[in-house]
Amino acid sequence: MYAVIKTGGKQYRVAAGDKLKVEKLAGDVGSEIIIDKVLLVSDGENTTIGSPLVNGASVQAKVVSHGRADKVLIFKMRRRKHYRKTQGHRQSFTEIQIEKIAAK
């Protein structure tokens, strides 16, 4: 059984037992979260596609950790104009483990 969920403006295909890094979510390490923005649920033979969401479907997940991704450097330069700008960014993430997919 798998589902397609939407969180943090992105879509993920998940199944029970999967670990994935998503945009930062509120919740302590070890706490349970419920994601109710489910776009598709499939159990192998029956597939339910929402328009846009599947009614009554939810995904239960556990927060494994919080962290920050590797630094991304942004460098801008205009040649011959003495303009250089360097900036860095580290995106925060939450690592979750999918516990259960519940369809109605």
PEHUZI-V248001 format. One record per pair of residues at least 12 apart in sequence whose C-alpha atoms are under 7 Angstrom apart, sorted by sequence separation. I is the first residue (numbers start at 0). J is the second residue. If there is no record, write none. Layout:
I	J
I	J
//
This chain:
1	13
2	14
73	85
74	86
1	14
38	51
73	86
0	14
7	21
38	52
39	53
72	86
73	87
7	22
37	52
38	53
72	87
36	52
37	53
71	87
72	88
70	87
71	88
70	88
71	89
37	56
70	89
37	57
69	89
35	56
68	89
35	57
67	89
68	90
34	57
35	58
67	90
68	91
33	57
34	58
67	91
33	58
34	59
66	91
67	92
33	59
66	92
32	59
33	60
65	92
66	93
32	60
65	93
31	60
32	61
64	93
65	94
31	61
64	94
5	36
30	61
31	62
63	94
4	36
5	37
29	61
30	62
62	94
63	95
4	37
29	62
62	95
63	96
3	37
4	38
28	62
29	63
61	95
62	96
2	37
3	38
27	62
28	63
60	95
61	96
3	39
28	64
60	96
61	97
2	39
3	40
60	97
61	98
2	40
59	97
60	98
1	40
2	41
59	98
60	99
1	41
59	99
0	41
1	42
58	99
59	100
0	42
58	100
0	43
57	100
58	101
57	101
56	101
57	102
56	102
55	102
56	103
55	103
23	91
22	91
23	92
24	93
22	92
23	93
21	92
22	93
20	92
21	93
20	93
21	94
20	94
19	94
20	95
18	94
19	95
18	95
19	96
18	96
17	96
18	97
16	96
17	97
16	97
15	97
16	98
14	97
15	98
15	99
15	100
//
